Amino acid sequence: MKKKYTKVVGLIDADLLDNGTRHPNLALMKISGFLKAEGTGTSLLLDYNELNDYTEVWMSKVFTTTKIPAGILERQNIKYGGTGFFLEKAPNLPDKIEHHMPDYHLYDKFIEKEVDRGIKENRYLDYKHYSIGFTTRGCFRKCKFCVNKKYNKVIQHSDVREFLDKSRKYIYLWDDNIFGYEKWREIFDRLNATEKRFQFRQGLDIRLLTKEKAEVLSKSNYIGDYIFAFDHLKDKDLIINKLKLWRPHTKKTTKLYILCAYESQDLHDIIGVFKRLKILMQFRCIPYIMRFNTYKSTEFEGMYINLARWCNQPNIFKKMSFAEFCEANGSDSSTMRYFNSFKKKYPSIAKEYFGLKFEKEAKY
C-alpha cells in the first residue's frame, strides 16, 4: 500500500532538466531518503512549471555549465546546493542526511516516462541497477582543474553497507582518490565481501599504483573498464613505468583520461595529446579525451573536436588511425576541413602522428 504523507517536498535535479545527465544525483537521493524516513514525501520535478505547488523545493546541480531559468534561485521556497553552484566551497549535507540510505526509487517515474516515449531502458542502468556512494572522500593532489580541493588528505567516509541496496546487482563509487587512503585494502576487502561487482567511476590514480594494488585491483570483483588518468605529458616516464607494472595483471580494457586544452591551447598541447595517445597505444590502452572548455577559444577548436570524436569511440580508435577516421567522414565534412587545414599548416606534425594506429603501435 502506498504511504501517504501530510507534506511533500519538491526536488530538482538541475543537470537533468538542462542537458540531461548519465547519473542520478546522489545528494538528492539521500535527501529524499531522509525526508521520507522522517514522514515527509518527496517528488522529483521534471520541469520548473510546478514550483508554486510546493512550499519547499530543494535543488542540486553538479556541473557549473548547467543552465537554470532566470529568477528561480531568488524564489522564497527554493533551497539549493552542489558543486555546480559553489565548486569546492559547496556546503556539506548535514551528517544525518549525508549518511542516510539513498532513495533509489526517486527517479522511477522519470524513467517510466522516458521509456514510454521510446527511450531504451538500458540508458538508465546506473539509475536502476547500482548502489551508489563514497567509501572515502578527499584527495591530497588539489589539481587546479578539479573541484575536489576541500580536503587535505583522503579520509574514510562511510562503510559500504551504509548505501548498499542488496536488491541491486552492482555498486559504483564516487571516491576522489581511493589509492590515496592508507587503508585502501580494507575498503576493497569490504567491497569484495558484498559479492557484487563494483567500479570507481572517478578513476584511479595510476601514479600511486604498486604491485600490491595492481594484484588486488585485478583480482577484485570489478565491473567495466579500469579507468586511470594521464593528465600531463610531464608525467610520461612515471605513467610508462606504472603501465609496465599494470599490464601483466590483466588483459581487460584499461582506459585513461587525457586532459587537453588546459595548460595551453596551442600546437604544443596538440602534440602533447598525440604523444600521450602513442604511449597508450603501446600498452593497448584506450584514451578518453577530456577537453577543458578553453578549447573553444583557440584556432585548434576543430582539431580538439576531431580528436575527441576519434578517441572517445573505442571501436573506431582501435581500428583506424586519425587520418583514416577523418577521411571516413567524407571530403566535404567539417572533420576533413579541420584535418586538411591543420595538415597544410603543420605538415611535419601530421606526418609524424596522423598515421598512428593502435594495432601497429601495441607492444605490451
Disulfide bonds with the S-S distance in Angstrom:
none
